[in-house]
Amino acid sequence: MPVFMAFFMIFLAEKVMGKFGIKKTMVTGFILLGAGSVLFSQTATVDGNYWTNVLLASLLASLGNALAYLPATTASVSEAEPDRSGIASGLYNTFYQIGSAVGLAVIVAIAGAATSSSTEESPIVALNHGFQQAFFWGGIIAFVGAILAILFTRKPKRGK
């Protein structure tokens, strides 16, 4: 089922990008990703369940991820000359991997700091509080990504 959902999300992202363009699709993706993360930070509780506390936020975030990732990949290599497309792709993949590692480290640091500074008596509730803070700030980072996409993504030159 997860593999089917991944292919469906990529298929949907391609269709949306074809209709609305790279910039609008990427901005929409970052907004949905941020909304899913913030929603998850508000609904994830220790006594919650998957169907009411996790599923909707996960679907929003995964759709947002697909809508943001595919146009970002396309935009990164669309202006490269054919003989330099491999270099452009390699640079994009390198920055994606490094950015993912740094971003994960920041989110883990937020979760750890929030967990250790929590005043909750139960360690499980304190850990949940830390994860809620991590998902909230991850969502804020996605909203910042939407603003950056609005400011710095440009339309391809004619003839490309």
N, C-alpha and C positions, 0 to 999 in steps of 0.2 A: 504493500500500500504506500509506504513512503516514497518508493521509487516512482510509482505512478503519479503521486502528487508533485514530485519534483519535475517530471516531464510536463505535466499539465501546467505548472507555474511558468516554466520556460516557454512553452507554446503560447500561453496567454500573454506573457511579456513581449514576445516577438510580434504578436498581433497588435497589441496596444502601441508598441513603439512604431510599427509600420503606419498606424493611423494617426498618432498624435505627435510623433517625432521624439528625438532623443531627450531633449531638455524637459519637456512636460512629463514624459514617462519617468525619468530619473527623479524629478522633484516629487512626483506622486509616490514613487517607491520609497523615498526617504521619509515622507510624511506618514505613510502606512506603517513602515518599519518602526518609526518613533511612536506612533499611536499604539501599536501592538505591544511594544516594550513597556510603555507607561501604563497601559491597561493591565498588563501582567503584573507590574509592580503594585498595583492597587488591589488586584483580585486574588493574588497568590497568598493563601493562608495555610497555616499548619494543619487545620482540620478540613481544608477544602478537598474537592475532588476534580478529576480530570475534565469531566464534561462541563462543569459550570465555572471552573476557575482557570483552566489552562487552554482549552481547545480554541476558543474565539481569539484570544490574544495570540496564540501560536499561528493560527491561520492568517491573521492580519500581518504579523511580522514576517511570515514566510512569503506571502504575496508581495509585501513591500521589498523584501530582499531580492526577489526575482526581478521586480520592476526597477530596482536601483542598479543591480549588478550587471544585467545584460546591456543596458544603454551605456553604462560606464565603460564596459569592455569595448563596445562599438566605437564610442567617442575617442577612446585612447588610441585607436589605430586608424581611424577613418581619414585623417589628414596626412598620414605617412605616405611617402612615395612607395611604390611597389617594392623597390629593392631595399627599402628600409623598414618594411612592415614587420620583419622578424625582430629587429632591434626594438621597435615600438612595443611590440607584444611582450618581449622579454622585460623591458623596463616596467610596463604596466604590471606584469605578474610579480616582479620583484617588489615593487612598491605595495602591491596588494598583500603579499605575504608578510612583509615587514610591518605594514600598517595593522594587519590583523593581529600580529603578535604583540605589538605595542598597545593596541586597543584592548586586547584581552588582559594584558598586565594591568592596565589602568582600572578596568572593571573589577578585576580580582582584588586590587588594592582598595577600591571603594568598598567592596563587600567585606573584606577583612577588617577595615577600619570601622565600618558601621557595626559589624558583629561584635568586635572587641569593646566598643564604646556603648553598646546597648545596656540599658538598665534592667532588662528582663531577667527574671530569675531562672527561667528554663533555658538551657543552652540551645534547644531546638527552636524556640521562639526567637532567641537572639540571632541565630543563624538565618532564620527566615527573614528577619528584619534586615540583615545585611544583604541578602539576595534581593529584597525589595528595593533597597537603595541602589544596588548595582543596576537592576533593570530600569529604574527610573532615570538614572543618569545616562545609561546607554540610550534610552529614548531621546533624551535631551541632545545627546551627541548626534543622533540621526536627524533631529530637527535642524541642528546646525549644518549638517550635510546638505539638507534641502536648501538652506539659504545660500550656501557656497555654490551649489549647482545652479541656482538662479543667477548668481553673480558672475560665475566663470564659465558656464557652458555656453558655447556659441554654435550657431548653425553652420553646417558644412558649407564650404565654398561651392559655388555653382560648378557643375560639371563633375562633381565627385559623387 
